[in-house]
Amino acid sequence: MSEEELMINFAALSFSTLSIGAVALAWLTLYGKGHRFFAIFLAVVSLGMGVYFVLNFAAAGWVPTGLGALALLLSVLPGKRDSNNAG
């Protein structure tokens, strides 16, 4: 592998890891308490970086793009309410 291919693979792994973190944060804000704005922001950033990576470097950017889209979907869904405190 050339140095350029190694850098592309490292960037793809880094963006994928960021997107996995975005999905985890979105899931936590969906089922627990958390800052929904930060979850949406991180999902949009990971989605944007994935699209930028696909358009400018390699097709491996579809992984962080898909994870970013999943994180955005999870972060905008309404949260689960506790039925005991619904009064």
Backbone as JSON, one array per atom type, in Angstrom:
{
  "sequence": "MSEEELMINFAALSFSTLSIGAVALAWLTLYGKGHRFFAIFLAVVSLGMGVYFVLNFAAAGWVPTGLGALALLLSVLPGKRDSNNAG",
  "N": [[0.84, -1.19, 0.0], [0.42, 2.22, -0.74], [1.47, 5.39, 0.66], [-0.57, 7.24, 0.38], [-2.88, 5.64, 0.09], [-2.88, 4.45, 2.6], [-3.37, 6.69, 4.23], [-5.93, 7.37, 3.33], [-7.36, 5.1, 4.15], [-6.98, 5.31, 6.93], [-8.32, 7.74, 7.42], [-10.91, 7.0, 6.67], [-11.47, 5.05, 8.62], [-11.31, 6.67, 10.9], [-13.41, 8.54, 10.49], [-15.52, 6.75, 10.43], [-15.46, 5.79, 13.04], [-16.09, 8.14, 14.44], [-18.69, 8.45, 13.49], [-19.91, 6.16, 14.53], [-19.83, 6.85, 17.2], [-21.57, 9.02, 17.07], [-23.97, 7.7, 16.47], [-24.25, 6.2, 18.81], [-24.53, 8.27, 20.72], [-26.88, 9.45, 19.79], [-28.65, 7.35, 20.18], [-28.55, 7.18, 22.96], [-29.68, 9.66, 23.67], [-32.19, 9.23, 22.7], [-33.32, 7.16, 24.25], [-32.7, 7.86, 26.82], [-31.73, 10.53, 28.95], [-30.37, 13.45, 27.64], [-28.35, 15.74, 25.72], [-29.99, 16.77, 23.08], [-29.48, 18.56, 21.0], [-26.68, 18.47, 20.67], [-26.41, 15.84, 19.82], [-27.76, 15.9, 17.36], [-26.17, 17.79, 16.04], [-23.65, 16.45, 15.97], [-24.37, 14.26, 14.41], [-25.05, 15.49, 11.96], [-22.57, 16.61, 11.3], [-20.98, 14.28, 11.02], [-22.32, 13.07, 8.91], [-21.96, 15.01, 6.9], [-19.13, 15.01, 6.7], [-18.73, 12.41, 5.8], [-20.0, 12.46, 3.27], [-18.4, 14.39, 2.01], [-15.99, 12.99, 2.02], [-16.61, 10.82, 0.34], [-17.09, 12.16, -2.08], [-14.62, 13.36, -2.63], [-12.45, 11.62, -2.1], [-12.61, 8.59, -1.67], [-14.71, 5.69, -2.19], [-15.14, 4.48, 0.2], [-16.18, 6.15, 2.03], [-18.89, 5.89, 2.26], [-19.64, 4.38, 4.41], [-19.29, 5.97, 6.89], [-21.1, 7.92, 6.07], [-23.58, 6.6, 5.88], [-23.83, 5.78, 8.56], [-23.92, 8.28, 9.77], [-26.32, 9.25, 8.73], [-28.09, 7.44, 9.91], [-27.66, 8.12, 12.59], [-28.6, 10.75, 12.56], [-31.29, 10.29, 12.0], [-32.05, 8.84, 14.31], [-31.58, 10.8, 16.22], [-33.46, 12.79, 15.78], [-35.88, 11.63, 16.24], [-38.76, 11.43, 18.37], [-38.29, 11.36, 21.91], [-38.38, 8.66, 24.31], [-40.88, 8.48, 26.7], [-41.26, 8.29, 30.23], [-43.6, 6.18, 31.58], [-44.53, 6.21, 34.17], [-44.31, 8.8, 35.1], [-46.17, 10.28, 33.74], [-48.22, 12.01, 34.44]],
  "CA": [[0.0, 0.0, 0.0], [1.14, 3.49, -0.75], [1.15, 6.27, 1.79], [-1.87, 7.86, 0.13], [-3.91, 4.65, 0.42], [-2.91, 4.31, 4.06], [-4.04, 7.88, 4.79], [-7.36, 7.26, 3.02], [-7.92, 4.08, 5.05], [-7.0, 5.87, 8.28], [-9.4, 8.74, 7.47], [-12.19, 6.28, 6.64], [-11.66, 4.47, 9.95], [-11.56, 7.76, 11.85], [-14.75, 9.06, 10.28], [-16.46, 5.7, 10.83], [-15.49, 5.79, 14.51], [-16.87, 9.32, 14.83], [-20.09, 8.19, 13.18], [-20.4, 5.2, 15.52], [-20.07, 7.66, 18.4], [-22.79, 9.8, 16.83], [-25.11, 6.78, 16.61], [-24.37, 5.88, 20.23], [-25.07, 9.44, 21.41], [-28.27, 9.61, 19.38], [-29.42, 6.3, 20.87], [-28.66, 7.57, 24.37], [-30.65, 10.75, 23.82], [-33.52, 8.71, 22.39], [-33.82, 6.31, 25.33], [-32.37, 8.41, 28.12], [-31.69, 11.98, 28.97], [-29.14, 13.95, 27.06], [-28.45, 16.96, 24.92], [-30.42, 16.42, 21.73], [-28.82, 19.44, 20.05], [-25.34, 17.95, 20.4], [-26.57, 14.61, 19.04], [-28.1, 16.32, 16.0], [-24.98, 18.44, 15.5], [-22.65, 15.43, 15.67], [-24.89, 13.45, 13.29], [-24.92, 16.29, 10.74], [-21.15, 16.71, 10.99], [-20.49, 13.0, 10.51], [-22.94, 12.9, 7.6], [-21.27, 15.91, 5.98], [-17.76, 14.55, 6.46], [-18.81, 11.21, 4.98], [-20.3, 12.86, 1.89], [-17.18, 15.03, 1.51], [-15.01, 11.93, 1.81], [-17.02, 10.07, -0.86], [-16.95, 12.99, -3.28], [-13.26, 13.8, -2.89], [-11.36, 10.67, -1.88], [-12.85, 7.18, -1.97], [-16.07, 5.19, -1.94], [-15.23, 3.97, 1.58], [-16.88, 7.15, 2.82], [-20.31, 5.58, 2.41], [-19.87, 3.83, 5.76], [-19.63, 7.05, 7.82], [-22.29, 8.63, 5.59], [-24.74, 5.83, 6.32], [-23.93, 5.86, 10.02], [-24.35, 9.64, 10.09], [-27.75, 9.34, 8.42], [-28.78, 6.7, 10.97], [-27.57, 8.93, 13.81], [-29.52, 11.88, 12.41], [-32.65, 9.77, 12.14], [-32.29, 8.53, 15.72], [-31.54, 11.99, 17.07], [-34.64, 13.65, 15.61], [-37.08, 10.93, 16.69], [-39.17, 11.84, 19.73], [-37.76, 10.53, 22.98], [-39.29, 7.76, 25.04], [-41.33, 9.05, 27.96], [-41.48, 7.36, 31.32], [-45.05, 6.1, 31.78], [-44.83, 6.45, 35.58], [-44.35, 10.24, 35.36], [-47.02, 10.86, 32.71], [-49.41, 12.56, 35.03]],
  "C": [[0.88, 1.24, 0.0], [0.73, 4.33, 0.45], [-0.22, 6.93, 1.61], [-3.02, 6.9, 0.46], [-4.02, 4.44, 1.92], [-3.62, 5.49, 4.72], [-5.55, 7.84, 4.52], [-8.02, 6.23, 3.94], [-8.0, 4.6, 6.48], [-8.13, 6.89, 8.43], [-10.76, 8.06, 7.47], [-12.48, 5.65, 7.99], [-11.98, 5.54, 10.99], [-12.97, 8.29, 11.72], [-15.8, 8.03, 10.68], [-16.58, 5.63, 12.35], [-16.28, 6.98, 15.04], [-18.35, 9.08, 14.6], [-20.69, 7.16, 14.11], [-20.69, 5.91, 16.84], [-21.32, 8.51, 18.27], [-24.03, 8.94, 16.98], [-25.33, 6.45, 18.08], [-24.97, 7.05, 21.01], [-26.53, 9.65, 21.05], [-29.15, 8.57, 20.06], [-29.6, 6.64, 22.34], [-29.66, 8.69, 24.57], [-32.07, 10.29, 23.51], [-34.11, 7.96, 23.57], [-33.51, 6.85, 26.73], [-32.48, 9.92, 28.09], [-30.35, 12.42, 28.43], [-29.41, 15.18, 26.24], [-28.76, 16.6, 23.47], [-29.73, 17.3, 20.68], [-27.44, 18.91, 19.69], [-25.41, 16.67, 19.57], [-26.89, 14.93, 17.58], [-26.89, 16.94, 15.33], [-23.92, 17.41, 15.1], [-23.09, 14.55, 14.51], [-24.74, 14.21, 11.97], [-23.45, 16.42, 10.33], [-20.61, 15.4, 10.42], [-21.08, 12.7, 9.13], [-22.22, 13.77, 6.56], [-19.85, 15.47, 5.67], [-17.75, 13.28, 5.62], [-19.08, 11.54, 3.52], [-19.08, 13.54, 1.26], [-16.12, 13.99, 1.18], [-15.33, 11.13, 0.55], [-16.75, 10.88, -2.11], [-15.51, 13.31, -3.62], [-12.19, 12.73, -2.8], [-11.7, 9.25, -2.33], [-14.28, 6.8, -1.63], [-16.23, 4.63, -0.53], [-15.93, 4.96, 2.5], [-18.36, 6.89, 2.97], [-20.62, 5.0, 3.78], [-20.15, 4.95, 6.76], [-20.85, 7.85, 7.37], [-23.56, 7.91, 6.04], [-24.94, 5.87, 7.82], [-24.38, 7.25, 10.46], [-25.83, 9.84, 9.82], [-28.57, 8.61, 9.48], [-28.77, 7.5, 12.28], [-28.51, 10.13, 13.73], [-30.97, 11.43, 12.56], [-32.97, 9.48, 13.6], [-32.36, 9.79, 16.58], [-32.74, 12.9, 16.9], [-35.94, 12.94, 15.98], [-37.48, 11.41, 18.08], [-38.67, 10.85, 20.76], [-38.83, 9.67, 23.64], [-39.61, 8.38, 26.4], [-41.5, 7.95, 28.99], [-42.97, 7.34, 31.66], [-45.44, 6.36, 33.23], [-44.98, 7.95, 35.87], [-45.26, 10.95, 34.35], [-48.25, 11.53, 33.29], [-49.4, 14.01, 35.06]]
}
